[in-house]
């Protein structure tokens, strides 16, 4: 399995990660694996198109105002 080295990480960050690992009952290495794995998976899960479709679904059936009209009204102020 490949290794990873992270350089130039502030002491304050390292101490916070150590505290997080301790509170989760893990070693620092295990905690870092968990954090990195979760971050990588979240990156895969976020899809802008799907996010926009979810937002559109929440507004489905509601009257929508034409954004052009709103912009024109705002510019006249």
MODELLER restraints for C-alpha pairs under 7 A, 6 or more apart:
rsr = mdl.restraints
at = mdl.atoms
rsr.add(forms.Gaussian(group=physical.xy_distance, feature=features.Distance(at['CA:17:A'], at['CA:28:A']), mean=7.00, stdev=0.5))
rsr.add(forms.Gaussian(group=physical.xy_distance, feature=features.Distance(at['CA:18:A'], at['CA:28:A']), mean=5.66, stdev=0.5))
rsr.add(forms.Gaussian(group=physical.xy_distance, feature=features.Distance(at['CA:21:A'], at['CA:27:A']), mean=5.84, stdev=0.5))
rsr.add(forms.Gaussian(group=physical.xy_distance, feature=features.Distance(at['CA:21:A'], at['CA:28:A']), mean=5.44, stdev=0.5))
rsr.add(forms.Gaussian(group=physical.xy_distance, feature=features.Distance(at['CA:21:A'], at['CA:31:A']), mean=5.23, stdev=0.5))
